[in-house]
């Protein structure tokens, strides 16, 4: 827009003409002296263009700028709102964690089928499944006992394989900010560091029922229904301890050791007091 030599009227300085203008400033010659103003804002408050065509074009510029300003303010308000919500969430999270008492069975073991396994270890998250009946039918199950001290253990049993031979395929600490009662989609995300996938050879040496036992039927090895079940924190420590001993690669062994130590700290377990595994397989 070319405003040079266009006549204007200022509410205080009277009539004048534009001698220079940029994207942000406009200079106007009045009878007394030259004055500079913010462009185009000054035309919305103090200045009036005489040229009707130029005034119309300038009005469109002002409307566009006002629209952009409103959008920017709205975006800023949204950002402030999100920041407040995030702060509130963190306060609630901290409050809940301070009040959280460790549950002795806050670990989760999952039965994953072949189709699911590839996505579990690719995306490093597992789904709890959906409620089968009642008012919440069809909704994702909430892992209410799951806190940042919890682990998701991935197991599988091949077709034709006896239940006693169920293998441990991988394990991960849940995301450090995850709290099961707030989970809406049923997915349990993994910690950014503490996650392990076992090789086929390693899995063959990690039988789930070596660690797990149903105390009401200690000699039976049945997984009748359900995609997951909770189990003892101590059993999970035993599993992680044995995974460390499986690792021959120095880097993988160090990661497994760090995982084990972190888990023990989170669950207040002392390594030197950890008993030997005594699952159903050990009682045959």
ROVOVO-937937 format. One record per residue: y, x, z of N, C-alpha, C, O in turn; residue in one letter. Coordinates in steps of 0.02 Angstrom, whole numbers, plus 50000, padded with zeros to 5 digits. Layout:
BEGIN
YXZYXZYXZYXZA/...
# end
This chain:
BEGIN
499415004250000500005000050000500625004450000500715008750043X/501065003249951501675007249944502265003349974502474998249945X/502515005650031503075002250063503735005950057504245003750085X/503735011550022504345015450015504905011149985504805007749934X/505495011550017506095007949996506065000350009506524996749992X/505524998050040505494990950056505954989550115505984993350164X/506324984050109506794982250162506434978650220505984974650210X/506674980350280506374977350340506934975350389507504977450382X/506744971350437507204969550491506854970950558506284968850569X/507204974550602506954975850669507334971550717507944970750711X/506984968750767507304964250814507864967350854508294963850881X/507874974050858508394977550897508864981650854509464981650863X/508564985350805508964990050764509244986850700509614990150664X/509074980650687509344977250629508974979050565508374980550565X/509354978850509509034979950444508964987350429509354991550452X/508444988850389508324995750369507854995750310507654990550284X/507665001750288507195002450232506695007950248506855012750283X/506095007150221505555011950233505685018250192505785017950132X/505675023950227505775030350191505125034450189505045038850146X/504655032850234504015036450233503505032550274503675029350324X/502875032850252502355029850294501675033050277501545034950220X/501255033550329500565036150324500095030850349500295025150361X/499465032650358498985027850384499115025950456498855020850481X/499525029950491499635028550562500365027950582500515025550637X/500825030250539501535030050556501955027450498501775028150440X/502525024350516503005022250465503705024350490503875023250548X/504095027350445504775029450463505275025050425505215023950365X/505775022550463506255017850434506965020450446507135022750501X/507365019950393508065022050397508485015950415508505010950379X/508825016450473509295011350494510005014050486510085019850469X/510485010050498511185012150490511355017950536511735022350518X/511065017850596511225023050645510825029450633511105034850627X/510165028850629509725034650617509035032250597508915026250590X/508585036950587507895035250569507465034250632507565037550683X/506995029550626506545028250681505825028150654505695025850599X/505365030750697504645030650679504285025550722504425024750781X/503805022150691503415017050725502675017850708502485020750657X/502255015150752501535015150739501385010250683501605004450685X/501015012450634500835008150577500095006250582499675010550598X/499925000050570500354994350551500564990150611500884984950602X/500404992450673500494988350732501214985750741501314980150763X/501704989950723502404988050733502594981750695503034978050715X/502264980650638502414974750597502144968350627502324962850606X/501704969050676501444963150710501904961050767501844955450792X/502354965550788502764964250847503524964550833503884959850848X/503754970250804504484971550803504784971450733505394970450726X/504394972550681504654973350614504444967550569503904964650577X/504894965850522504744960650473504924963050404505484965150392X/504444962650358504564964650289504904958950251504744953050260X/505384960750209505724955650168505314953850107505314948050086X/504984958650078504584957550018503974953250035503544955250074X/503944947150005503424942350023502724944850004502244943950042X/502664947949944502004950349922501754956049967501174956249987X/502224960549984502044966150028501874963550098501424965950131X/502264958350120502144955450186501454952250190501114952650241X/501264948950134500614945750132500044950850135499554950050171X/500134956350096499624961650097499584964950166499044966550190X/500164965750196500184968850263499864964350315499544966750361X/499944957750307499634953050353498874953550350498534953050401X/498614954450289497894955250281497644961650316497114961750347X/498054966950310497884973250344497864972250419497414974550454X/498384968650445498424967350517497844963150541497564964350595X/497644958050502497094953750521496434957750522496024956850567X/496354962150473495754966350470495724971050531495194971950561X/496304973950547496314978550603496194974850668495854977450713X/496464968850675496364964850735495624962950743495354963050798X/495314961350685494604959750687494194965750708493724965050748X/494364971650682494024977750701494124979350775493664981550810X/494734978150799494884979350870494474974750915494204976850966X/494424968350895494034963550934493294965450935492964964950987X/493044967750877492344969850874492224975950918491724976450952X/492714980550917492654986650958492664984851032492274987651071X/493104980151051493144978051121492504974451142492254975351197X/492234970251095491614966751110491034971651119490624970951164X/491014976751075490494981851079490554985651145490054987251177X/491184987051165491294990651228491074986451287490774988951334X/491234979951284491024975451338490274974951343489984974851397X/489944974751284489214974551282488924980951312488424980751349X/489234986551295489004992951322489074993151397488624995451433X/489654990751422489764990551494489254985951528488994987451582X/489114980251495488624975551521487934978651526487574977951575X/487744982251472487094985651470487044991051524486524991951555X/487604994651533487624999851584487534996851653487184999551695X/487874991151665487804987751729487094985251740486824985851795X/486794982451687486104979951692485624985751705485164985151745X/485744991451671485324997351681485394999951752484905001851784X/486025000051776486145002351844485804997651894485504999951943X/485854991151882485534986251926484774987151926484454986751978X/484494988251865483774989251859483564995451899483064995351934X/483955000851892483785007051927483825006152003483415008852040X/484335002352026484395001052097483794997052123483524998452176X/483594991952083483014987952103482384992252101481944991652144X/482354996552050481775001052043481725005752104481185006552133X/482295008752123482305013252180482135009552245481775012152288X/482415003452251482284999452311481534997852316481234998252369X/481244995952259480544994152258480105000152273479604999552308X/480295005952245479905011952255479935014252328479445016752356X/480515013352360480585015252430480155010852474479875012952525X/480115004452454479724999652494478994999752475478574996952510X/478835003152419478145003052394477665006752440477775012552458X/477135003252459476605006352498476025007552450475815003052414X/475765013652451475225015352406474615010852417474365010152473X/474395007852363473785003852367473205008652354473235012852310X/472685007852392472105012552386471745011752320471375016252299X/471855005952286471555004752220472105003052170472154997352148X/472505007952153473055006752106472945010252039473415011151999X/472315012352026472145015451962471805010151918471495005551943X/471865010951852471585006051806471105009451757471265014651729X/470525006451748470055008751698469975003351645469894997451662X/470005005351582469985000751526469345001551485469105007151474X/469084996051464468534995951416468854994951348469094989451333X/468865000051306469184999651240468654999551185468175003451188X/468734995151136468264994951080468475000051028469005003151032X/468055000950978468155006150927468815005150890469175009950877X/468974998950872469594997550834470214999350875470715001350846X/470184998550940470764999650982470875007050998471445009151009X/470345010950999470395017851022470885022050982471265026051010X/470885021150915471315025350874472055024150890472445028850891X/472235017850902472935016250918473125018450988473695020451000X/472645018151035472785020251104472995027551106473485029151139X/472625031851071472775038951074473315041051024473565046751026X/473495036550978474035037950932474705035950963475195039650960X/474715030050993475335027351022475375028751097475905027851127X/474835030851127474795032251199475045026351241475505026951281X/474725020751228474825014851270474215010351261473885010551209X/474065006451312473495001951310473714995051332474174994451373X/473394989951305473584983051319473114980051370472514981251369X/473394975951414473004973051469472594966951447472164964651484X/472744964251387472414958051366472824952051387473364952751415X/472564946151374472934939951389472554935551438471944936051445X/472934931251471472644926551518472244921251479472484918651429X/471644919851503471194915351466471274908051483471084903751444X/471554906551542471614899551562472204898551609472534903351629X/472324892151626472854890651674473534890051641473594889851580X/474064889751683474744888851658474984894651615475394893651570X/474724900651629474934906551592474464908351534474484913951509X/474054903651514473574904951460473924907651398474424904851374X/473654913151371473944916151311474464921451324474644925251279X/474714921851387475214926851404474874933451423474304933351448X/475214939151412474914945551431474804945951506475214943551545X/474254948951526474124949851597474594955151625474734960251593X/474834954051686475284958851718474884963451763474534961151808X/474944970051752474594974851796474984975851860475304981051869X/474954971051905475404970751963475314976552012475784978152049X/474734979752013474634985352060474874991952032474854997052066X/475084991851969475234998151935475945000451949476434996851939X/475995006751972476635010051988476615016951957476115018951927X/477165020751963477155027651935476625032251964476525037751938X/476285030152017475735034252044475065032452011474545035352028X/475085027751963474465025251933474265028851869474685031951836X/473625028451854473345031451795472965026151755472665021651785X/472985026751689472565022551646471995026851621472095031951588X/471385024751635470795028351615470475024751556470345018751560X/470355028251501470085025251441469345026651436469135032451435X/468935021351433468215022151428467945018151369468275013651343X/467335019851348467015016151294466255016751301465995021451331X/465915011751273465185011951271464985010051200465125004551177X/464655014651166464445013451097463935007851095463575006551143X/463895004551037463404999251027462705002051037462535007251008X/462304998651076461635001051090461585005751147461035007451169X/462155008051173462155012651230462105008751295462425003551303X/461715011351342461655008051407462315008551445462685013351436X/462465003651488463085003651525463155009751570463705012251581X/462595012251595462625018151638462885024351602463105029151634X/462865024151535463095029851495463815029051470464035032851426X/464185024251498464885023451478465255030051487465195033351539X/465635032051436465975038551436466725037851449467025032751432X/467005042851478467735043351487468005047151426467805052851413X/468465043951390468725046951328469425049951336469615054451299X/469795047651384470465050151394470785047151456470515042551486X/471365049751473471695047651534472435049251529472625054351500X/472855044851556473565046551558473895043451620473715037951642X/474375047051645474805044551698475275039451667475495040551610X/475425034051700475885029151671476585032051669476755036651707X/476995029251626477695031451621478025031451689477915027051731X/478435036651701478715037751768479165032151792479335031951852X/479385027551748479815022051769479445015351765479755010051775X/478805015551752478435009251741478245006051808477985009251853X/478374999451812478154995451869477824989251840478134985351804X/477184988351857476784983151825477064976051832477004972151785X/477364974451888477604967551899478174965851852478324959951842X/478504970951822479044969651775478794969751702479194968651656X/478154970951692477884971651624477824964751592477474960351619X/478144963651535478144957251502477684957051441477414951751424X/477574962751409477184962751346476464964951356476064964751308X/476274966951417475584968851429475404975951412474844978151424X/475884979751384475744986751365475924991451422476444990851453X/475474996151435475595001251487475725007851452475255010851426X/476345010251451476515016451415476335022651454476325022551516X/476205028051418476005034351450476595038551471477135038051443X/476475042651521476945047851542477045052651484476585053951445X/477645055451479477805059951423477405066451425477325069651373X/477165068351483476815074751490476085074051510475655077351482X/475945069851560475275069651589474835064751551474785058851568X/474505067351499474055063351458473525068051428473685073551406X/472905065851428472355069951404471865065851363471665060351384X/471665068451305471135065451265470555070351264470655076251247X/469965068051281469385072451284469055073051216469065068451175X/468755078851204468355079651143467695075851152467535073751207X/467335074951098466695071451102466215075051149465855071851188X/466215081751145465775085651189465975084851263465545084351306X/466625084751276466865083851344466695076851370466495075951428X/466785071751326466645064851346465905063951365465745060151410X/465475067451328464755066851343464595069251413464075067451441X/465025073351442464905075951509465285072051563465225073451622X/465665067051541466065063151589465835055951589466105051751552X/465335054451630465065047751636465475043851689465565046151745X/465715038151669466145034151713465795032251778466105032351831X/465155030351774464805027851833464605033351881464315032051934X/464765039551864464675044951912465185044151969465065046452025X/465745040951955466305040452002466385033352029466575032352087X/466245028451987466385021452005465775018152035465205019252014X/465905014052085465365010252116465625003552140466185003052165X/465224998452131465374991852159465054991552228464444991152234X/465464991752279465204992452347464754986752368464324987552411X/464844980852337464404975152355463714975952323463224973152348X/463674979552267463034980952234463034988352212463094989752153X/462984992952260463085000052247462605003252197462755008652171X/462045000152183461565003152137461584999952067461225002152022X/462004994952059462044991551994462624994251954463154995851981X/462524994851890463044997151844463154991851791462864992151736X/463574986951807463714981351762464464980651752464854981151799X/464654979551690465354977651674465294971151636465264971051575X/465264965751673465114959351642465684956551601465594954851543X/466274956051631466844953051596467474956951612467494961051657X/467994955451573468644958451586468744964951547468284968751536X/469364966051528469534972051490469674977951535469584983751515X/469894976651596470054982051642469874980151713469744974251729X/469864985051755469784983951827470144989451865470234994951839X/470334987951926470654992951969470114996952005469564994552017X/470285003052023469805006952062470165012052106470775012852102X/469765015452147470035019652201470445025552175470265028852126X/471005026952210471415032852194471005039252200471075043852160X/470585039452251470165045352264469685046652207469555052452189X/469405041252177468945042152121469305045152061469025049252024X/469935043052052470325045751996470455053152006470445057051958X/470585055152067470685062252082470045066252067470085071852041X/469475063452082468835066752067468745067651992468525072951969X/468925062551954468875062951881469325068351853469105072451812X/469955068451875470425073551851470195080551870470275085251831X/469925081251929469685087751952469125090251907469115096151889X/468665085751889468115087751845468345089151774468055093351739X/468865085651751469135086951684469415094051681469335097451630X/469735096251734470005103151736469445108151723469535112851685X/468875107151755468325111851749468025111851679467695116651659X/468125106351641467855105951573468245110251523467965112651474X/468885111151537469335114251489469245121851487469305125351537X/469095124251427469025131551418469665134651390469825140451403X/470035130651350470665133051323471175133751380471265129251420X/471505139451382471965140951438472525135951444472685133551499X/472835134151387473405129551388473185122551410473525119351450X/472605120251383472365113551401472145113351475472255108351509X/471855118751498471645119051568472245118851614472235115651667X/472785122251595473395122251635473695115251638473915113051691X/473705111751580473965104951578473545100351623473815096351661X/472885101051618472445096851660472545098351734472525093851775X/472635104651751472745106651821473405103751847473435101251903X/473925104251806474585101551825474545093951834474835091151880X/474165090751789474055083551793473725081851860473945077451896X/473185085351875472815084151937473255085051999473245080852044X/473635090452000474075091852058474615086552064474775084452120X/474905084552008475425079352009475145072752035475455069452076X/474555071052011474235064852033474105064952108474235060052143X/473865070552133473725071152205474365070452246474355067352300X/474915073352222475555072752257475775065452259475985062952311X/475735062152201475965055252196475545050552240475795045452264X/474915052252249474465047852287474275050552355473835047852389X/474635055952376474555058852443473815060552457473545058952510X/473525063852409472825066052415472815073652421473145077152383X/472435076152469472365083352478471745085752443471195083152454X/471835090752400471275093252360470715095852405470125094752390X/470895099152459470375102052503469995096852543469505098452576X/470235090552541469885085152576469545080252528469285075052549X/469545081952464469265077452414468495077752416468205083152407X/468165072152428467435072252432467115072752362467455071952312X/466475074252361466115074452298466035067352270466005062552308X/465995066652204465895059952174465255056752201464745060052211X/465295050252214464715046652242464675039752211464575034652245X/464755039652144464705033252108463995030852102463535033852129X/463915025252066463255022152060462745026752030462155026552050X/462935031051982462465035651952462185040652002461615042851996X/462585042352052462385047352101461925044152155461665047652198X/461835037552152461445034152203460765031752178460385028552214X/460615033452116459965031552088459405035652120458825034752103X/
# end
